[in-house]
Amino acid sequence: MITRKYFLFQVSQLEGVYSVQEPHFWTLCSEVYIGTIKLETAMNADTRYILSQTHNIFTQVSCLSHLSL
């Protein structure tokens, strides 16, 4: 079984990501799952790449409907 910790670990391994902080996930209503995480990144990090990859990591396999970064 793949857990949220696995997804958070994958995000933490992206180039330019220093840390993943304050993860919070909840069910808004049936079949609608929401998540927020705070990312600490390098000053010269490609933030568009990090945002895109983070969104892909969480929506590919999980049922997460919305993710705020």
Order of alpha helices (4+ residues) and beta strands (2+ residues): alpha-beta-beta-alpha-beta
